[in-house]
Structure formats: structure tokens, C-alpha cells
Amino acid sequence: MIKFMEVNVFMNTRSKINENDLVDIKDVVINPMLNKEKRIESFVQQIKNPLCYKCGEYIVQVSFSNNGRTLEDCFTEYLKNL
């Protein structure tokens, strides 16, 4: 399972990202026969940094806020403002 220290390492490496080092999430293959913990482990091993990766031509950077709002709240607000 991902440990707190590993998450800190992922977050601290975001400022020094080299696009050529990023893994494309489309290349990640997960065996559905594995248990949940092993699937997560496999994903993290393949993607290298689950907080910063590529999806085709796009770079995805995940971050978290301490404002108490959920992803669902933010997405709902976004859709209302379209």
C-alpha cells in the first residue's frame, strides 16, 4: 500500500518534472484478477508518480486543497458555470 512518505515524495518531485520522464496512463495495464492492494501497487509501480503523469499529449498534475470541498462539489460548481 502507498505510505504517507511516498505521497510526500510524489508531491515534492512535481516542481522538477521532465515531460520525457512521465508515463502515459494509456500504457498502464492492470490485471483485474489481482486483489485491490496488488492492483494499486501495480498501478503505482507502472505510473511511477500517480500525482503527475501523461494522458496522451496532456500532462496531468493532481493536487489537493485544504478548503474542505470535495471533487464532486468542485465538479458540480464547474458544470453550473458552463
Chimera marker file (.cmm) of the C-alpha trace (Angstrom):
<marker_set name="trace">
<marker id="1" x="0.000" y="0.000" z="0.000" r="1" g="1" b="0" radius="0.5"/>
<marker id="2" x="1.158" y="3.581" z="-0.591" r="1" g="1" b="0" radius="0.5"/>
<marker id="3" x="2.697" y="5.035" z="2.530" r="1" g="1" b="0" radius="0.5"/>
<marker id="4" x="2.495" y="8.651" z="3.698" r="1" g="1" b="0" radius="0.5"/>
<marker id="5" x="6.207" y="9.172" z="2.999" r="1" g="1" b="0" radius="0.5"/>
<marker id="6" x="5.768" y="8.009" z="-0.601" r="1" g="1" b="0" radius="0.5"/>
<marker id="7" x="2.978" y="10.551" z="-1.150" r="1" g="1" b="0" radius="0.5"/>
<marker id="8" x="5.281" y="13.290" z="0.156" r="1" g="1" b="0" radius="0.5"/>
<marker id="9" x="7.976" y="12.193" z="-2.301" r="1" g="1" b="0" radius="0.5"/>
<marker id="10" x="5.447" y="12.301" z="-5.172" r="1" g="1" b="0" radius="0.5"/>
<marker id="11" x="4.292" y="15.781" z="-4.184" r="1" g="1" b="0" radius="0.5"/>
<marker id="12" x="7.813" y="17.153" z="-3.716" r="1" g="1" b="0" radius="0.5"/>
<marker id="13" x="9.006" y="15.992" z="-7.137" r="1" g="1" b="0" radius="0.5"/>
<marker id="14" x="6.263" y="17.851" z="-9.006" r="1" g="1" b="0" radius="0.5"/>
<marker id="15" x="8.274" y="21.065" z="-9.325" r="1" g="1" b="0" radius="0.5"/>
<marker id="16" x="11.111" y="19.297" z="-11.158" r="1" g="1" b="0" radius="0.5"/>
<marker id="17" x="9.122" y="17.282" z="-13.682" r="1" g="1" b="0" radius="0.5"/>
<marker id="18" x="10.690" y="16.365" z="-17.010" r="1" g="1" b="0" radius="0.5"/>
<marker id="19" x="7.935" y="15.656" z="-19.541" r="1" g="1" b="0" radius="0.5"/>
<marker id="20" x="10.030" y="12.906" z="-21.131" r="1" g="1" b="0" radius="0.5"/>
<marker id="21" x="10.172" y="11.050" z="-17.799" r="1" g="1" b="0" radius="0.5"/>
<marker id="22" x="6.384" y="10.910" z="-17.393" r="1" g="1" b="0" radius="0.5"/>
<marker id="23" x="4.499" y="7.678" z="-18.004" r="1" g="1" b="0" radius="0.5"/>
<marker id="24" x="1.422" y="7.735" z="-20.227" r="1" g="1" b="0" radius="0.5"/>
<marker id="25" x="-1.509" y="6.330" z="-18.274" r="1" g="1" b="0" radius="0.5"/>
<marker id="26" x="-2.746" y="4.731" z="-21.510" r="1" g="1" b="0" radius="0.5"/>
<marker id="27" x="0.253" y="2.374" z="-21.296" r="1" g="1" b="0" radius="0.5"/>
<marker id="28" x="-0.612" y="1.173" z="-17.782" r="1" g="1" b="0" radius="0.5"/>
<marker id="29" x="-2.141" y="-2.297" z="-17.715" r="1" g="1" b="0" radius="0.5"/>
<marker id="30" x="-3.756" y="-3.643" z="-14.552" r="1" g="1" b="0" radius="0.5"/>
<marker id="31" x="-4.579" y="-7.313" z="-14.045" r="1" g="1" b="0" radius="0.5"/>
<marker id="32" x="-8.206" y="-7.412" z="-12.811" r="1" g="1" b="0" radius="0.5"/>
<marker id="33" x="-7.551" y="-10.812" z="-11.226" r="1" g="1" b="0" radius="0.5"/>
<marker id="34" x="-5.294" y="-9.247" z="-8.581" r="1" g="1" b="0" radius="0.5"/>
<marker id="35" x="-6.694" y="-8.159" z="-5.238" r="1" g="1" b="0" radius="0.5"/>
<marker id="36" x="-7.246" y="-4.438" z="-4.623" r="1" g="1" b="0" radius="0.5"/>
<marker id="37" x="-3.932" y="-3.861" z="-2.831" r="1" g="1" b="0" radius="0.5"/>
<marker id="38" x="-1.929" y="-5.594" z="-5.588" r="1" g="1" b="0" radius="0.5"/>
<marker id="39" x="-3.782" y="-3.631" z="-8.308" r="1" g="1" b="0" radius="0.5"/>
<marker id="40" x="-2.907" y="-0.368" z="-6.549" r="1" g="1" b="0" radius="0.5"/>
<marker id="41" x="0.686" y="-1.491" z="-6.132" r="1" g="1" b="0" radius="0.5"/>
<marker id="42" x="0.893" y="-2.442" z="-9.800" r="1" g="1" b="0" radius="0.5"/>
<marker id="43" x="-0.567" y="0.904" z="-10.867" r="1" g="1" b="0" radius="0.5"/>
<marker id="44" x="1.911" y="2.901" z="-8.753" r="1" g="1" b="0" radius="0.5"/>
<marker id="45" x="4.867" y="0.818" z="-9.960" r="1" g="1" b="0" radius="0.5"/>
<marker id="46" x="3.890" y="1.375" z="-13.593" r="1" g="1" b="0" radius="0.5"/>
<marker id="47" x="2.843" y="5.039" z="-13.449" r="1" g="1" b="0" radius="0.5"/>
<marker id="48" x="5.850" y="5.968" z="-11.250" r="1" g="1" b="0" radius="0.5"/>
<marker id="49" x="4.184" y="9.122" z="-9.867" r="1" g="1" b="0" radius="0.5"/>
<marker id="50" x="0.383" y="8.914" z="-9.570" r="1" g="1" b="0" radius="0.5"/>
<marker id="51" x="0.238" y="12.680" z="-8.964" r="1" g="1" b="0" radius="0.5"/>
<marker id="52" x="1.907" y="13.601" z="-12.260" r="1" g="1" b="0" radius="0.5"/>
<marker id="53" x="1.652" y="11.602" z="-15.475" r="1" g="1" b="0" radius="0.5"/>
<marker id="54" x="0.714" y="11.916" z="-19.133" r="1" g="1" b="0" radius="0.5"/>
<marker id="55" x="-2.583" y="11.117" z="-20.807" r="1" g="1" b="0" radius="0.5"/>
<marker id="56" x="-1.801" y="11.237" z="-24.496" r="1" g="1" b="0" radius="0.5"/>
<marker id="57" x="-0.484" y="14.715" z="-25.269" r="1" g="1" b="0" radius="0.5"/>
<marker id="58" x="-1.620" y="16.161" z="-21.928" r="1" g="1" b="0" radius="0.5"/>
<marker id="59" x="0.226" y="16.324" z="-18.624" r="1" g="1" b="0" radius="0.5"/>
<marker id="60" x="-1.974" y="15.566" z="-15.615" r="1" g="1" b="0" radius="0.5"/>
<marker id="61" x="-0.932" y="17.034" z="-12.265" r="1" g="1" b="0" radius="0.5"/>
<marker id="62" x="-3.046" y="16.121" z="-9.256" r="1" g="1" b="0" radius="0.5"/>
<marker id="63" x="-3.086" y="18.399" z="-6.237" r="1" g="1" b="0" radius="0.5"/>
<marker id="64" x="-5.106" y="18.699" z="-3.067" r="1" g="1" b="0" radius="0.5"/>
<marker id="65" x="-6.580" y="21.674" z="-1.285" r="1" g="1" b="0" radius="0.5"/>
<marker id="66" x="-7.346" y="22.158" z="2.379" r="1" g="1" b="0" radius="0.5"/>
<marker id="67" x="-10.613" y="24.023" z="1.744" r="1" g="1" b="0" radius="0.5"/>
<marker id="68" x="-12.877" y="21.074" z="2.667" r="1" g="1" b="0" radius="0.5"/>
<marker id="69" x="-14.544" y="20.911" z="-0.751" r="1" g="1" b="0" radius="0.5"/>
<marker id="70" x="-14.851" y="17.521" z="-2.422" r="1" g="1" b="0" radius="0.5"/>
<marker id="71" x="-14.097" y="16.769" z="-6.049" r="1" g="1" b="0" radius="0.5"/>
<marker id="72" x="-17.827" y="16.272" z="-6.553" r="1" g="1" b="0" radius="0.5"/>
<marker id="73" x="-18.554" y="19.752" z="-5.130" r="1" g="1" b="0" radius="0.5"/>
<marker id="74" x="-15.994" y="21.360" z="-7.416" r="1" g="1" b="0" radius="0.5"/>
<marker id="75" x="-17.171" y="19.472" z="-10.486" r="1" g="1" b="0" radius="0.5"/>
<marker id="76" x="-20.818" y="20.365" z="-9.791" r="1" g="1" b="0" radius="0.5"/>
<marker id="77" x="-19.906" y="24.026" z="-9.458" r="1" g="1" b="0" radius="0.5"/>
<marker id="78" x="-17.885" y="23.850" z="-12.670" r="1" g="1" b="0" radius="0.5"/>
<marker id="79" x="-20.825" y="22.359" z="-14.595" r="1" g="1" b="0" radius="0.5"/>
<marker id="80" x="-23.192" y="25.023" z="-13.256" r="1" g="1" b="0" radius="0.5"/>
<marker id="81" x="-20.872" y="27.738" z="-14.599" r="1" g="1" b="0" radius="0.5"/>
<marker id="82" x="-20.630" y="26.389" z="-18.147" r="1" g="1" b="0" radius="0.5"/>
<link id1="1" id2="2" r="1" g="1" b="0" radius="0.2"/>
<link id1="2" id2="3" r="1" g="1" b="0" radius="0.2"/>
<link id1="3" id2="4" r="1" g="1" b="0" radius="0.2"/>
<link id1="4" id2="5" r="1" g="1" b="0" radius="0.2"/>
<link id1="5" id2="6" r="1" g="1" b="0" radius="0.2"/>
<link id1="6" id2="7" r="1" g="1" b="0" radius="0.2"/>
<link id1="7" id2="8" r="1" g="1" b="0" radius="0.2"/>
<link id1="8" id2="9" r="1" g="1" b="0" radius="0.2"/>
<link id1="9" id2="10" r="1" g="1" b="0" radius="0.2"/>
<link id1="10" id2="11" r="1" g="1" b="0" radius="0.2"/>
<link id1="11" id2="12" r="1" g="1" b="0" radius="0.2"/>
<link id1="12" id2="13" r="1" g="1" b="0" radius="0.2"/>
<link id1="13" id2="14" r="1" g="1" b="0" radius="0.2"/>
<link id1="14" id2="15" r="1" g="1" b="0" radius="0.2"/>
<link id1="15" id2="16" r="1" g="1" b="0" radius="0.2"/>
<link id1="16" id2="17" r="1" g="1" b="0" radius="0.2"/>
<link id1="17" id2="18" r="1" g="1" b="0" radius="0.2"/>
<link id1="18" id2="19" r="1" g="1" b="0" radius="0.2"/>
<link id1="19" id2="20" r="1" g="1" b="0" radius="0.2"/>
<link id1="20" id2="21" r="1" g="1" b="0" radius="0.2"/>
<link id1="21" id2="22" r="1" g="1" b="0" radius="0.2"/>
<link id1="22" id2="23" r="1" g="1" b="0" radius="0.2"/>
<link id1="23" id2="24" r="1" g="1" b="0" radius="0.2"/>
<link id1="24" id2="25" r="1" g="1" b="0" radius="0.2"/>
<link id1="25" id2="26" r="1" g="1" b="0" radius="0.2"/>
<link id1="26" id2="27" r="1" g="1" b="0" radius="0.2"/>
<link id1="27" id2="28" r="1" g="1" b="0" radius="0.2"/>
<link id1="28" id2="29" r="1" g="1" b="0" radius="0.2"/>
<link id1="29" id2="30" r="1" g="1" b="0" radius="0.2"/>
<link id1="30" id2="31" r="1" g="1" b="0" radius="0.2"/>
<link id1="31" id2="32" r="1" g="1" b="0" radius="0.2"/>
<link id1="32" id2="33" r="1" g="1" b="0" radius="0.2"/>
<link id1="33" id2="34" r="1" g="1" b="0" radius="0.2"/>
<link id1="34" id2="35" r="1" g="1" b="0" radius="0.2"/>
<link id1="35" id2="36" r="1" g="1" b="0" radius="0.2"/>
<link id1="36" id2="37" r="1" g="1" b="0" radius="0.2"/>
<link id1="37" id2="38" r="1" g="1" b="0" radius="0.2"/>
<link id1="38" id2="39" r="1" g="1" b="0" radius="0.2"/>
<link id1="39" id2="40" r="1" g="1" b="0" radius="0.2"/>
<link id1="40" id2="41" r="1" g="1" b="0" radius="0.2"/>
<link id1="41" id2="42" r="1" g="1" b="0" radius="0.2"/>
<link id1="42" id2="43" r="1" g="1" b="0" radius="0.2"/>
<link id1="43" id2="44" r="1" g="1" b="0" radius="0.2"/>
<link id1="44" id2="45" r="1" g="1" b="0" radius="0.2"/>
<link id1="45" id2="46" r="1" g="1" b="0" radius="0.2"/>
<link id1="46" id2="47" r="1" g="1" b="0" radius="0.2"/>
<link id1="47" id2="48" r="1" g="1" b="0" radius="0.2"/>
<link id1="48" id2="49" r="1" g="1" b="0" radius="0.2"/>
<link id1="49" id2="50" r="1" g="1" b="0" radius="0.2"/>
<link id1="50" id2="51" r="1" g="1" b="0" radius="0.2"/>
<link id1="51" id2="52" r="1" g="1" b="0" radius="0.2"/>
<link id1="52" id2="53" r="1" g="1" b="0" radius="0.2"/>
<link id1="53" id2="54" r="1" g="1" b="0" radius="0.2"/>
<link id1="54" id2="55" r="1" g="1" b="0" radius="0.2"/>
<link id1="55" id2="56" r="1" g="1" b="0" radius="0.2"/>
<link id1="56" id2="57" r="1" g="1" b="0" radius="0.2"/>
<link id1="57" id2="58" r="1" g="1" b="0" radius="0.2"/>
<link id1="58" id2="59" r="1" g="1" b="0" radius="0.2"/>
<link id1="59" id2="60" r="1" g="1" b="0" radius="0.2"/>
<link id1="60" id2="61" r="1" g="1" b="0" radius="0.2"/>
<link id1="61" id2="62" r="1" g="1" b="0" radius="0.2"/>
<link id1="62" id2="63" r="1" g="1" b="0" radius="0.2"/>
<link id1="63" id2="64" r="1" g="1" b="0" radius="0.2"/>
<link id1="64" id2="65" r="1" g="1" b="0" radius="0.2"/>
<link id1="65" id2="66" r="1" g="1" b="0" radius="0.2"/>
<link id1="66" id2="67" r="1" g="1" b="0" radius="0.2"/>
<link id1="67" id2="68" r="1" g="1" b="0" radius="0.2"/>
<link id1="68" id2="69" r="1" g="1" b="0" radius="0.2"/>
<link id1="69" id2="70" r="1" g="1" b="0" radius="0.2"/>
<link id1="70" id2="71" r="1" g="1" b="0" radius="0.2"/>
<link id1="71" id2="72" r="1" g="1" b="0" radius="0.2"/>
<link id1="72" id2="73" r="1" g="1" b="0" radius="0.2"/>
<link id1="73" id2="74" r="1" g="1" b="0" radius="0.2"/>
<link id1="74" id2="75" r="1" g="1" b="0" radius="0.2"/>
<link id1="75" id2="76" r="1" g="1" b="0" radius="0.2"/>
<link id1="76" id2="77" r="1" g="1" b="0" radius="0.2"/>
<link id1="77" id2="78" r="1" g="1" b="0" radius="0.2"/>
<link id1="78" id2="79" r="1" g="1" b="0" radius="0.2"/>
<link id1="79" id2="80" r="1" g="1" b="0" radius="0.2"/>
<link id1="80" id2="81" r="1" g="1" b="0" radius="0.2"/>
<link id1="81" id2="82" r="1" g="1" b="0" radius="0.2"/>
</marker_set>
